[in-house]
Amino acid sequence: MRRDTLTNVHSDKLFEQVYDYVLERIRRREWKEHEKLPSIRALAAEFQIHRLTVLKAYQLLKQNNKVYVKDKSGYYVQPNSSLPYDVQQDPIVSAYVHDSSLSEIHQVDAVYQFSKALLDPNLLPNRYFSEYVKRVFDLYPKVLGTYSTTQGDVELREALCRYVTDRYFVDLTKDEIMITSGSQEAIDLLARVMVKPRDTVLVERPTYSPAIDVFRRQGANIVSIDIHPVGYDLERLEELMQKYKPRLFYLNPTFHNPTGYTIPEEQRKRIVDLAAEYQCILIEDDSCPDIYFGQEPPPPFFAYDTAGYTIYIRSFSKYIAPGLSIAMIACRPSIITYLIKAKSLSDNGAPLLNQKIFLHYFFSERMQQHMGKLRTALSIRRDIMEEELSETGWEWSSPTGGFNLWIKLPESMPIDRLLGQSMAESITFVPGTIFDPLREMKTWIRMSYSYLNEIQLREGLQRFIRLSRTITSS
């Protein structure tokens, strides 16, 4: 950043450019953790600006936990505020503490994949699915020669609109729905449209790690609220909203990834009210509400929102047809307009063939009946995992739906060593630090019971437990 880039703007914006300049150097590790920053006087002299401008930038950096102050000494770089610019070349074992290496772990070719929160392909009605693929070509013979609209196929949006309104009794139109290629694209589009540098984004701790990466890429200040088996501390949540005035709150309240927790109904209503009071947009990521064991979960936040502060992401990828990668965004038309513009810069819409196949496959009577079989199969697999882990002394809360167990290991367990040796034994899991915005949850891991069959589950867990005991005793 040259001096004239600071002086050729309105003075009210100078402190923002100083803020960005300092933060970028911290992120690139030019100024490392606990290293002293240039004094206010020195930085003001370098850029030929008033010292109060630098002080304002430093105070905002301190407020956003990027720097800290030592009395009568100055400002210093806060740990965990830099970006992982190629610090370690091993993206899985060594760098997972610094990086979100979820995708790298998923790419590991292992026999026992406890890292994939996806459905076992053998649990899907694959022959039935192939029949629908043929039917789609009969119904739409020109489908391969036709683009979808950027917003998504009208027929599918109409069907999804009926599905959501009938199920949750909300006021929604097809024009308030957009189709995306999975929930991750939805999060990315929303971040690009709604988040600018220095905006505060509130997230759960832990949370879906690609969301952390997307918001950080936009230059957001990430603030976290702990999620517990019984929900959030609502007093703490309101304190954070008062203090930081977050632009967004990204949350995954139903069979939460990675913990499996579900936010109770009374909290959902209160949080919708808080969002309206503090003008904070809720981005609700609802990835598997149909995978419940026993009682159906509460309606989504979106169903309680009459003021338009909730953006609803509904994904169907994990348990309907991962290969189709279909999700929807439901929100106010004014936001949809900007999402269409953002999406048009990258593609012309989700593939039309995928949308048509999903339309006829998901809404078929047979597929809806198959949901009950999926719930039974996955509840059995959850029980198997809990049974095998029952003698370890490890801690977890039994999920009432979803795909994962969130497990607390002993403090003495070296997770990096456990991960490395597990992969050598063709076993994968996801370390908790990947899901933690603060990168501190070093004794937690996520293990998914959804991807392996029952025999593989038992075999893999028994091997993993033996390996963990070997590591602990050595």
Secondary structure, 3 states (H helix, E strand, C coil): CCHHHHHCCCHHHHHHHHHHHHHHHHHCCCCCCCCECCCHHHHHHHHCCCHHHHHHHHHHHHHCCCEEEECCCEEEECCCCCCCCCCCCCCCCCHHHCCCCHHHHHCCCCCEECCCCCCCHHHCCHHHHHHHHHHHHHHCCCHHHCCCCCCCCHHHHHHHHHHHHHHHCCCCCHHHEEEECCHHHHHHHHHHHHCCCCCEEEEEECCCHHHHHHHHHCCCEEEEEECECCECCHHHHHHHHHHHCCCEEEECCCCCCCCCCCCCHHHHHHHHHHHHHHCCEEEEEECCCCCECCCCCCCCHHHHCCCCCEEEEEECCCCCCCCCCCEEEECCHHHHHHHHHHHHCCCCCCCHHHHHHHHHHHCCHHHHHHHHHHHHHHHHHHHHHHHHHCCCCCECCCCCECCEEEEECCCCCCHHHHHHHHHHCCEECEEHHHHCCCCCCCCEEEEECCCCCHHHHHHHHHHHHHHHHHHHHC
